Amino acid sequence: MYAAQASPKIDAARVEKDPFRTETNYTDSSWMKKTFESCKPSVRRHWLLFAAGVVWLAVGIGLISVASYWLYHSAWPLSLVLGALSIALGLIVYSVGFSRIIRKNLDRISGKPEEVCLFAFQAWRSYFLILLMILMGYTLRHSPVPKTIDAMIYLTMGSALICGSSLYFREFSAKNAG
């Protein structure tokens, strides 16, 4: 009986000095926030510009590669005319739509703190738009629409994305030079 009463006091003293034992209060949400913060890939703000440029460039190259393959397998004079028309449309899409989107994104990035999550190069709601565009591209690719029309859409978007990536790279260069 006396040994049983003495044992909890000894164990309590041992627990207080044990450096490997940590008490976690799971009702407090701060432990989850600390865990997620430690796993977040943080970079300096100017690297978001580089990441955005790389993503836009890679997607643009991918779209143009697929479009080129489809145009290569179409009739020769038609593929040349459709390719030139698509690139011209891509420049219009870039100047009318994408350049404004990129300017807003550059302003949003410049307002972020110096240390920021790598995935913040796009706004969180933009990731839903990206998912929607991927699904639309998949649906278009597997639809009965002729591949020459698909190639025009892919080449238009790809050339606009590549032009857009140049704005990100130009801003990244300006931030690193100064």
Residue, then its C-alpha position, 0 to 999 in steps of 0.5 A: m500500500y505504501a509503495a503504491q502511494a509513493s510510486p505516483k510521486i516518483d513517476a510525476a517527478r520523472v515525467e517532468k524531467d523527461p525531455f522526450r515527453t511532450e504534452t499536446n493540447y489537441t483542443d487548441s488549434s495552434w499545434m495544427k497551425k505550427t505543423f502546417e507552417s513547418c511543412k510550408p515551402s516558403v521562399r522569398r517573394h521575388w521567386l514567386l515571379f520566377a515560379a509563375g513564369v516557369v509554370w506559364l512557359a511550361v504549360g504554353i510549350g506543352l500546348i504548342s507541342v500538342a497543337s504542332y503534332w495535330l497540325y503536322h498531321s493535317a493538310w500542308p497549306l491548311s496547317l500553315v494558315l491555321g498555325a499563323l492565324s492561331i499565333a496572331l490570335g494568341l498575341i491578341v489574347y495576350s494583349v487584351g486579356f492575359s497582360r491585364i491578369i498578369r499585371k494584377n497578379l504582379d501587384r498582388i505578389s508585390g503586396k505579399p510579405e518578404e517570406v511567402c509560400l511558394f504556391a502563392f504565385q497564383a491566388w488560391r481561387s485561381y487554382f480552381l480556374i486552372l483545374l477548370m481549364i485542365l478539365m475543359g482541355y481534356t474534354l476538348r481533346h476527347s470530343p468529336v471536334p476536328k483536331t485542326i480546330d483543337a490545334m488552333i485553340y491549343l496554339t492560341m492559348g499556348s502562344a498567349l501563355i508564353c508571351g505572358s511568361s515573358l512579363y513574369f521573367r522581365e519582372f523577376s530580372a528587374k527585382n534581381a538586378g535592383 
